[in-house]
């Protein structure tokens, strides 16, 4: 769905000079309205999940949101061009912080993802998303994608942070990096067939484990696609099929040796969580029951029975959507999904009328990051996708993630203020 939206918005822009006297460009009430509304609502939902807890943390969500608002307001006043000289140093600081996580990081729930400073835990992988988006946008602005070899530089930007995040292990965040890369490459002019060939590796891996006989037709089809869309057709087709074959062969080994037991459970139990109802499938089953029990209008804020009795583990973080479904029902979930969709469409409009390709690519990267996290998180809580540990933007409890979201908001506000005046009109 996101790539369909991208296709409808991706076209050559007509850029007009920014008029500092035009107040309609300076403010973007919609960009403010959606995140602040979601934060306000989620603070109440988080409080509801902690009604039976001696030490509640819900108020910290609003406190961090307040700090995030101040950061976003500050960033919104700065032209993004002023940040470009610092992008490479920030990138390497981020890489060092991710290495530090591996060496001296704090562990929780089977993963080592945090650095502790005076009792405050920060998650460098969250901030790495923004740094990667900014540097990748800077690279793609003056880097035409005309041949496969042109993909080496942008992929190299994301490869090192991706590897360091993946080995934490943090599968969810590493997937976000991939979604951001593909969306930004597509917006920068990479042919859609190349994007499909890149995505096909995931499906090849899935088919190799679930339906290996389908590979007999699938791999030759990809070879034909490569033959029709890539230079050096015969070599490209042969190489494409070779890579797909290697992925198909290595996936079973990777599944058994590279992933931990809980990661394998997360990836497959969503298909039938009843196979382990008291273990890996417990989250999914309780989340589905909670959302289903909300009906049309829900039980009311602070009135959810499953939420009150804490039947759903980690409900204030990754499974906050289940609390929303129980207490506000179908109407509440529809409102939140609609708000996220309108926010994404707004970001695409800002990207379309941004003054420079750099600014446009930054907004697309942020839109892809948010869209991917929203879809994966909601699918996870309703049983349509595996449990990946991806938070729901602006709603899940998490200091680093919330601050990162407001930093992204500040960048988009800065671009919106300086963009084409049409960007404020629906």
N, C-alpha and C positions, 0 to 999 in steps of 0.2 A: 504494500500500500504506500509506503514511504517513497519508493522509487517512482510510483505513478504520480505522486504529488510533485516530486522533483522534476519529472518530465514535463508536467504542465507549466511549471514555473521557469524552467531553464530555457532562456533565450537571450539574445543579445540585448543589452540594456541601453537606453538613451539616458545619459547622465547630465543633470543640470547642476550648476554651481549651488553650493549651500548658501542660503540667505540667513544670516545670523539674526535678522530682525523678525523672521517668521516664527512666531511662537508655536505654531502647530507642529513644527518639526522638533521642538525642544523637549516636548513631553510625549510620552507614550503611555497613556493611562491603562491601556489593555495589557501591555507587558507587565505593568505593576500589579494590575488587578488580579490576574489569575494566580501568580505565585503567592501573593499575600493572602488571598482567600483560601488557597490550599493549606498554607501554613497555619492559618487561624483555625481551620476545621481540624487539621491533623493534631494540633495541640490538645483539643478536646478529646479526640479519639485515643491519643496516647494516654491521657489521664484516665480514660475509661478502662484501658487495658491494665492499669496499675492501681486499681481501686483496692485490691487486696494485698498490696505490697507495702512493707514498712517504709522503704525509702523510694519515693517516687521521683522520676526524672522528667516528667512531662513539661514542667515549666522551663527546663533548659532548652527545649525545642524552640520556644518563643524567644528565649534570651539569645540563643545563637542566631535566630532569624533577625532579631533586632541588630545584632552586630553585622550580619550579612547585608541588611538594608543600608547601613552606613558605608560599608565597603562598596556596594553596588552604586550608591550615589556618588562616591568619590571617583570610581572608574568611569562612570557615565560622563564625567566632565572632561575626560582626557581623550584626545584623538589617539586612535590605536597606533598610528605611525610612530608615536613617541615610545612605544613599547618594543618596536622591532630591533633596536640595537641590543636589547637585553634578552632576546629570545634564546639565543644559543647558550649564554651563561645560565639562564634559568633551566634550560633543558638538561645541562650537565649536572646542575644542582639536584634536579629531580632524579636523574639516574643514580647519583651518589646516595640520595635518600632511600631509593629503592634497594640499593645494595646494602645500606645500613639496616634496613628492615630484615634482610636475609641474615645478617650477622648478629645484630643485637636487638631485633625487634621483639615486641610483645605478642604472645600467642593467645588465641582464644578460639574456641569451637573448631579446633583441629587445623587452624591456619595461622600463619605468622604474618600479620599485615600492618601492625601499628608501631609507631615510635612513641615512647613515653617521655614527656618533658614536665617535670614537677607535678606528676600525678595526672596530667592531661595527655590523653592518647590522640595522636594524629595519624591519619591514614594517607601516606604519600601517594598511593595509587590513585586516589580521588583527584588530587591536584595535578597528577601527571596527565590526566585527560585533557585539561585545559591547555597545559603547556604544549602537548603534542598537537592539539588542534591549531594553536597559534603558529607554531613552527612549520607545520605541514602546509598551512595556508600561505605562509611566506614563500615556501619552496615552490608550491604549485602556481603561484601568481606569474612567475617568469619561467616556468618549466613546461613547455608544450609536450603533451602526450601524443606523439605521432607514431611511435613504434614501441614494441614491448620493452626495449632496452631503456626507454624513458621512464619506466616504472621503478627502476632500481633505486633512484634517489628518494622519491617519496616513501617507498616501502622501507628503506633503511632508516628513515626518521622514526618510524613507529616500531621497528623490529626489536630494538634493545629494550625499551620500556615494556613492550608486550611480553618478552621473554621473562623479564624480572618479575612481572606481575603474575604470570602464569605459574611460575615455580614457587610462589608463596605458600600454598597454591590459592589462586583467586580466579577461577574459571570465568565467573560472571563478568568481572571487569576486563579481562583479556578479550572477551567477546565484544565488549563495547568498543575497544580499540579497532577491531576488525570492521565493525559497522561504520564507524567514523571514517576510516580509510576509504572504504568502498563508496560511501556517499560523496565524499569530497573529490575523489577521483572522477566520479560520474559528472559532478557539477563542473569540474575543470575541463571536461570535454572528452574523457575516456569513452570509447565506444561501448555501448551497452552489451555487445557480445563478449567483450573482454571481462566485464563485470560478471556476466553469467558463467563464463568459464572459471573464474575465481570462486564463485559461490558453489559451483558444481562439485568442488572437492569435498564440501560438507556432505552433500547428498551421496557422493560416491562412498564416503566413509560409513554413512548410515546403511546404504544398500549392502555393503560388504558384510555387515553383521546381521541385518534383518532379512534381506532378500538377495543373496549372492547371484542367483541365476539371472536377475534383471540386469546385471552388469554386462551380460553378453550383448544386449542391445544398447545400454546406456553409454558405454565407453566408445563404441563406434560412432554413435550420434554426436558425441563431443568432438571426436576427431573430424567429422564432417563440418561442425560449427567452426572449429579452428581453421580448417582448410579454406572456408569461405570468408573468414574475417581477419586472418593474420597474414603478414608477409611471409615469403618463403613457404608457400602453402603445404607442400608435401612434408617438408621438415617440421613445420608447425603442427600438422596433423599427427605425425608420428610421435613427436615429442609430447604432445598433449595426451595421447593415449598411453604413452609410457608413464607419464606422471600419474595419471589416473589409476593405472595398474599398480604402481608402487604404493599409492595411498590405499588401494583396496587390499593389498597384501599386508601392509604394515599396521592397518587399523586394528585387527584382532590382537596383535602383539602389544600395541600401544594400550589397548583397552585393559589387558591383563597386567601389564607391568608399569605403565606410566601413571595410571590413575589409582587413587586410593579407593578403598572399599566404599566409603561414604559418598565419594564422587560418582562412582558407578551406580550406586543406588539412586542418587538424585536424578541421574540422566535417564533411567529406565522405569523407575517405579511410578511415574506419573501415568504410564500406560495402564497399569493395574495396581493401584496402591493397596488393594486388599491383600496382595501377596505378603505384605509385611505391615499389618495394621497397627502394630504396637511399636514398630521401629521406623524405618525410613519412610513408610507411607502414612505415618500418623499425622504429620503436618498437613498433607494434602487432604486427607479425609476430613479432619476437623475443620480445615479452612472451607471446604465445600459445604459442610453441614452448617457452618456459621453463616456463610453468604446466603445459602438457601433458606435458612430460618428467618431471614429478614423480610421475605415477601416483597410486596410492592413498596410499602412506606417504611419498613423497618420497625424495630422495637422502640426507637427513640434514643437520642444521645444519652450516654451514661446508663442505659437500660439493657444493654445486651447481656444475656445470661451466660453464653459461652465465653464472652469477653470478660465478664466479671469473674467467672470461676477459673479463668486462665487455662482453658482447654487447649488453646492454640499456642505452642511455643514460639518465642520471638515475634509475637504479634505486633509489638510496638515498632518493630524495625521492618523486616522483609514482608511480613504478613499484615501490614496495616490495612490493606484493602479489604481483608476479611472482616475487620472491625467495622469498616465503613458499610459493607454489605449487610451485616447483621443489624446495625443500629439505624441506618438510613435507607436500607432496602434498595430495590431496583431504581427508584427515583434518585437516590443519592449517588449510586454508582454511575448512573447515566449522566448526572450533572458533572461529576469529576472527569469522566471520560470525554465528555463534550468540551469541558474546559481545556483539557490537555490538547485535544484536536484543534481547537481554535488557536491555542498558543502556538502550535506547530505551523499552522497555516499563516499566522501572523509573522513568524520568523522567516518563512519562505518568502513572504512578500517583502520583508526588509532586505533579505539577501538579493532579491531580484533588482531592487532599486538602490543598492549600496553604491557608494561613490567609486570604490575601487574593487578590483577582483580579490585583493587580499581581505578586505572587510566582508565581501560577499561569501568567500570561502569559510571565514571564521564563523559566520552565522549558520551556514549549512552544517558545519561540523558540530556546532552546539545543538542544532535542531535534530541531527541524526543521533547524537548522544542521548538526548531527552526522549526522543521517539522510541528508540530501541529499548531503553530502560523501562519506559511505561508499558510497552507491549509485552516484554518478557516478564515483568513483575506481575502484571494482571493475569496473563496466561498461566503463570505459575500458581497463583492463588486460587484460580478456578479449575485447575486440573488439566489444562490444555498444553502445558509445557513443564519441563523439569524444574526442580528447585535449584536455582543457580546462585542465590544470595545477592541478587541485584535489587537495590532499594528503589522505592517509588519516589521520584523526584519531588522535593518540597514537602513530602508527607511522611516518609519513613524517618524514624528517629535515627540520628547519626550526625555528630558534629561536623566531621570533615566533609561528608557528602552534602550537607545543607550549605555550608560555607562555599563549597565549590559551585553549587547551583546558583548562589547569589553572585559569585564572581562572574559566572557565565552570563547571568542576567545583566550585570553592569556593562559587560562588553557589548551585548546586543543593544542596550540602551544608548551607549555611545555611538554606535553605528547608526541607529535609528535617528538620533538627533541630527546627524550630519548627512543623512541620506537625502535622496530625491523627495521632494515635498509630497509626491503621489503616494509615498509609502505610508502616510498616515490616513489615507482614504480607503475604505472598504469598497 
